[in-house]
Amino acid sequence: MANIRALLVGLSRARGSLAEVGRCASTRPSLLASLGAHYKIPMPAHWFSSAGLPPHLVVGMPALSPTMNQGNIAKWRKQEGDKIEVGDVICEIETDKATLEFESLEEGYLAKILAPEGSKDVQVGQPIAVTVEDLEDIKSIPADTSFGGEQKEEHSTESVPQNKVVNVPEQTSTVSRISPAAKLLIKEHGLDTSSLRATGPRGTLLKGDVLAALKSGVSSSSIKEKKAPAQPSSQPTRDSQAQASPVSQKADTYEDIPNSQIRKVIAKRLLESKQTTPHLYLSKDVVLDPLLAFRNELKEQHGIKVSVNDIIIKAVAIALRNVPEANAYWNNEKEETQKCDSVDISIAVATEKGLMTPIVRNADQKTISAISSEVKQLAEKARAGKLAPNEFQGGTFSISNLGMYPVDHFCAIINPPQSGILAVGRGNKVVEPVVDSDGTEKAAAVTKMSLTLSADHRVFDGQVGGKFFTELALNFSDIRRLLL
């Protein structure tokens, strides 16, 4: 029996080392993302052979994108007791970018689901499921058994009352330094530094320490303790009741709308863009009639159906190719402008979970019909939440078109690290003087469309913006330029 036990321990350690290798591979999601929409992510997991439990695999929340630190369990494809083969999709995980499928690289059976369907804000690495090798081993794992993260929560909840009763100050590490990210969180939530525990080197308070404190409810308790002494003890109870009633009435007048991971990231990055990127705004009205006539000609004579936005993408791509200074971005590390080798246009697509920006790569080299077909496919995948990371990460310039709504003109916010975004309004009929073929001037009705460029002033100056709009206006006035 001793030899068998030693053999099992050796096998579990070998599997644990393999899991470590997989965990290292998961730190390179950008490389895996280039493989396609349903790429395989090594599962952050640990093999255990605990006393009273069969060998089992604890599956953790994977990091499916470079910026992901937490995710939501959108749907479980496998249920407890189901057989799992290599390559089977275990569940669908909603990240800060899209909803991706999580595939298994191990065979076995799903013994226990630790994070049920609909779980929100599950931290990367936190256990979400347990698998076993044999079907019979599922019965040996009790339903109330905790794994990894649950054990940590139990220990933390047990230690809290002990700290309150004993009140030993030595258990809380003194804070000697605070990281910049931690300072922002402390200022945002109004936390007391003395109530936080530093785990970084030399007493450095890290961002994770503040997040852990917020999750454990330190913020709410510290705020209450601060507010309690501020209230005078001699205040009449009637006054306090009179003040409480309007507060309760106000609380009933609004509704909290939960945000998806995508909307949270959008809100954060748009705020950062407005705060850190100097926006330069340039506007111009272009005549839309040549474009509309060209679109009708394609439909009637060649049977090709394209949208106005498809032609706009091509026109913008050609303008960026002819003005390479506009197809660039600002490098914060080098503090200089860097030109992009390709013209990759990001298209704003509204979805239920938020605004997505799929990319038409090398748009200047593609035909209008090819652009139209690709945009339709990307928009469908974006609305279904099936975009692969390489289909929405990157891009050198963005276009936001609200022409299908009664919006004449608007200003869009730059999507970093890009340096420009073009806001496209609807076309309107206007009367203006035009010169006839015989040289006489007369009034005529034309269709005009408003274009507003939001540009990074570190990359764009007035001259670059003027050259870009000049090229773009020529593309609209002479559609044949798009065929060159």
N, C-alpha and C positions, 0 to 999 in steps of 0.2 A: 504493500500500500504506500509506503514511503517513496518508493521509486516512481510509482504512478503519479503521486502528488507532485514530486519534483519535475516530472515530465510536463504536467499541466501548467505548472508555474513557468517553466521555460518557454512553452508555447505562448502563454499570455504575454510574457515580456517581449518575445519576438514580434507578436502582433502589435504591441504597444509601440515598438520602435518603428514599425511600418506606418502606424498612424501618425507618428511624429514627422516622418518624411512627407506624408500627405499634407500635414499641417503647414510645413514649410512651403510646399507647392502652392497652397491656397493664398499665400501672400503675394502672388503674381497674377491677379485676376485680369489685368489688361492683356496679358499674353493669351490666357485661356479664352478671353472674350473674343479674340480675333478668330476663333474657330467656328463661331456661328451662334445661333439663338439658344440652342439647347446644349451648351457645353457642359462637361462633367467637372464638378468641383470635388476634390478630395474631402471627405467628411472629417471635421474636427471631432475626433472621438478617442475614447480610451477603452482598452480591453481590461476587464476585471475578472478575477476569479475569487470573489470574497467567500468567506466561510458561510455556508448555508445557501449560497446562490451559485447557479451554474455560470460558466464563462459567458459574458455578455458584453455588448458593445454600446457605449453611451454616445449617441450622436448629438453633436452640438450645432448651434446656429452657425451656418457658414458665412464667410464674407464674400458676397457675390459681386461687389463692385469696390473700386478703390476708396470711395468715400463712405462706405457702409459701416456703421457701428451698431446698428440695430435693425430689426426687420419685423414684419408681421406674417403670421401664418395665414395665408389666404385660403388654402384648401389642402386637405390630406387626400392624396391619391390612394394610399395604402391604409388599411385599417388594422387594428390589433389582431394578430393571428394570421395575417396574410403572408404568403411566401414572397421573398424579395430576391430577384435575380440581379446580376450585374447589369447596370444600365437602366434599371427600372426607375421611373419617376416616383419618388416617395411623397413629395408634397410640392405645392406652389408657394413661393415666398415673395412677398411684396417688399422690395427694397426702396431706397431713395431715388431709384431711376425707373424701375418697371417691375412687373411681376414675372419672375423667372422660375423655371422648373429645376428642382433639386434632385439630381440623379444619384443613385447608390453605386458605389464601387465595391461593395461587399455582398456576398450571398448570405442569406439567413432568413429569419422570420421576425416580423415586427411584434415585439413582446409588449411594449408599453408606450403610449403617447404621453409625453410630459407636458407639451405645450399644445393644448387643443386648438381646433380650427377657430380662427378669429382672434387668436392671441395677438396683442399689440405690443410694440416696443420691446421685443425679445432681444437682449444683448447678444452680440457676436460671441460665440463660444459657450453660451448658456445651453445646458442640455434640453433637447426637444423631443428625444425619443430613445428607446432602448431596443436593441435587436439581440437575438440569440441564434446559435447555429442550428439547433435541433428544435422541432416543433414541440416535443415533450418538455423542453426546458421552460416553455412559457408558463406552465403550471407552477414551476418552482419559484417564480418571481411574484411575490405578493403584490396586490394592487396598491397597498399603502407604503411600499418601499420607496424611499427617496434616493435620488442620485445627484451627485455633484452640487448644482446650484441650490436644490432644495435643502441639502444638508447645511450649506452655508447659511441659508436663511434661518434654519432652526437654531444654529449656533449663535447667530447674531441676535435673534429675538430672546434667547435665553441669557445672553450676556448683558443685554440692556438693563433688565431689572436688577441684576447683580451690581452693576455700576451705580444705579440709583440708590440701592440700599447701603452699599459699602462706602460709596462716594470716594473712590481712590483717584486722586488727580494724576498719579503717575501713568495711568493707562492711556491718557490722551497725550499724544506727541505734541511738543511745542512747535509752533510754526515760525521758522526763521526766514524762509523765503517763499514767495508766491509766484507761480508761473503766470505769464500774460493771459493765457486762456482762462486760468482760474480767477484772475482779477476781474475779467469781464463778467463771469458768472456770478461772482460775489456781489459786484455792483448792480447787476441786473435784478437779482433776487433779494438784495438787501440783507445779506447774511452777516453774522457776527463771526469774525475770524477765530475768536477764542473757542467757539463751539465746534470747530472743524478739526479733523485729525489728519496730519500730514504723513504720507507714506513715502514720499520721494527722498532721494539722497540728501543728507545734511539738513533734514527738516524742511524740505521743499514741499509746498502744498501744490498738488497737481490738479489738473482738470478732472481726472477720475475721482479724486477725493471729494470735490465739490458735488459732482453728479451723484456719488454714493450718498452724500449727506442729504441731498434733495430727495433721493429715492426713499431714504429711511424716515423722512419727515422732519429733519432737523430745522428746515427753514420755517415750517409752520409753528413749531414749538418755540423757536427763538423769537419769532415775530410776536407771538402771543405774550411772551415774557417781557418783551420791550413795551408792548402796548398796555400791559396791566398796571404798572406803576404810574403811567401817565394819567389814568383816570382818578379823579379825586374821590376819596373814600366817603366824603360827606354828601355826595350827590344823591338827591332823592330818587327813590325807585320809580316814581311816576315819570320823572324826566327821562330816565333810561328806557322805560317802556315806550314813551312817546317817540324817542329817537329810534328805537328798534322797529317800530311799525312802518315808517317810511322806507327803511332799508329792506324789509321783507317785501314791501310792495314793489320796489324797484327790481328786486331779484326775480319777480314773477314776470317782468316785462321783456326779458331777453331769453334767448336759447343758445346754448353752447353747441356749435357744430364741430364735430371731431374732424381733424385734418388727416389726410393720408400722408404717407412718408414723402411722396412726390411733392405735395403742396408745401410741406414743411421745408423741404430743401429749396423749392422755388422762392418761398418767402425770404429765406435766409440769404440766398445768393442775389436776389434782386436788391435787397437792402444793402448788401456789401457793394454791389455795383454802383448804386447811387452815392454811397458814402466814399468810395475809393477811386472811382473813375470819373474824370472831368468830362462831362457830356457837352458836346458841341452839336447844335441843331441847325440844319440847313433844309430849306423847303423849296420846292419848285413844282409848278403845274405843267403837265405835259399833255399834248393833244393825243387822244386815244383813238381817233377815227382810223388812221392807217392800220393800227393793230387789229381793230374790230373787222376791217375789210379783209385783212390777211387771214384772220380766223375763219370768216365765212367762206373764203376761197378754198381753204384747206378742207372744209366740211363738204362743200357742194361739188368741187371738182375732183377731189382726191379721196373723199370718204374718211378723212382723218378728223376725229373730234378731240380738240384740246381746249383747255380753259384759258381764260385771260391770265390767270396766275402762272400757268405753265410758260407762256410767252414772256411774262415778266421775269421769271427765273432765268431764262435764256438771255434776255436783254441785260440783266444785272451781271450775269456771269461774264458776258463779253466785255462789258464796261470795266469790270475788275481785272480782266486779262489785259486790257489796253492801258489800264492805270494800275500797275503793280504796287505802287506806293499805298493804294487803298486796300489792297489785299494783304494786310500785315497785322501784327499784334504787338503789344508792348511787353517786353521781357523785364519782369520786375528785378530779377537777379542781376542782369547786366545793365539795367536801366537804359535800354535802347530799343529801337524798333527793329523787328525781324520780319522780313518778307516771307510769305508762304509760297511753297512750290506749286501747289494745286489750288484750284478754285472750287471749294466745297461749300455749298449753300445750305444752310439750315432753314427749314420751313416750320413755322409755328402751327401746331395742330392742337385744337382744343379737345380734351378728353374728359371723361367723368372724374378722373383722379387728378387732373391738372393739365397744365400746358406742356406738351412734349415738342421737341424740335428734331425730328428725323432729318438726315442729311442726304442731299443729292451730291455725290462726289464727282469731281471733274465735270461739273455742269457745263463749262464752256466748250467741252469736246463732244457733248452729246446732242443728238437731234431733239427738236421740240417734242416729237412723238415719243421718243425714248424717255424724256424727262416726264412727260404726262403719265406714261405707264408706271414709271418708278414712283412718282408721287402718290398715285392711287394705292399702290401696294404698301408703301410706308405708312400712309394715313390709316389704312385698315389695320395694320399691325399695331400702330400706336393706340388706336381706340380699343383694341382688344388686349392691350398690355403685353404684346408678344414681341416687342422690339428687342433685338440683340444689342449689347453694349456698343459694338462697333457701328451700329446704325444710328446712334444718337450722341455719341461722344466724339468731340472734335468739331470740325466745321471752321470756316474762316470768315463767314459773313452770314447774317440772318435776314429773313424777310417775314414781316408780319402783315397780313392782308386782311383788312376788315371791310373790303369793298362790297361784300355780300350783305352787309348791314347798313343802316342809314347813318354811316359815319363818313363825313367829308374829309377830315384830316385829324391826325393824332400824332403823339410823340411816343415812341417805344423806348424801353430801357435796354441798354446793351447787355448782351449775354457773355460775360467774361469766359475765357480770355480773348474772345473776339473783340474787334475794335469798331465794328459798325453793324447797324441794323436799319433796314429800310421799312418805314411804315407806309402802307399803301391804302389810300382811301377809295371811296366809290367814284365812279364817273358821273359827271353832271353835264347837262346841256347848257351851254352859255352862248350868248350872242356877242360877237366881236368882229372888228373890221379885218377883212382878208383881202389880199391882192389877187385879182383875177388874172387869167392867162394873158389878157390884152393889156395888163398893167394898170387897170382901173381898180380903185378900192371900193369895196362894198361890204355891207353887213351880212354875216352868215352865221348859222348855228353850228357850233362844233362841240364835241364831247371832250371835256378836260378832266384829268385825274390829278389829285394832289399827292405828291411824294414828299416825305419828310425823313431826312437822314439824321440818325442819332449816332455820333461818332466820338471815339476816344480822342480828345484834343491833344494827347501826347503823341498820337500817330497821325491824326488828321489836323492839318491847319487849313486856313481858308483856301489856299492855292490847290491843295490836294482835293478838297471837297468840291471846288469849282471844276476841276478837270474831270472828276468822276461824274458830276451832274451833266457836264457838257457831252461826254461820251454816251451817257444814258439817254439824254434827250435825242441825240442823233439816232440811236437805236430805235426809238419810238417813232421818229419822223420818217425814217427809211428802214422798213422792216427787212429789206434785202440784205442789210448788213449782218443779220442773224444767220444767214445761210452761207456766209463766207467761211 
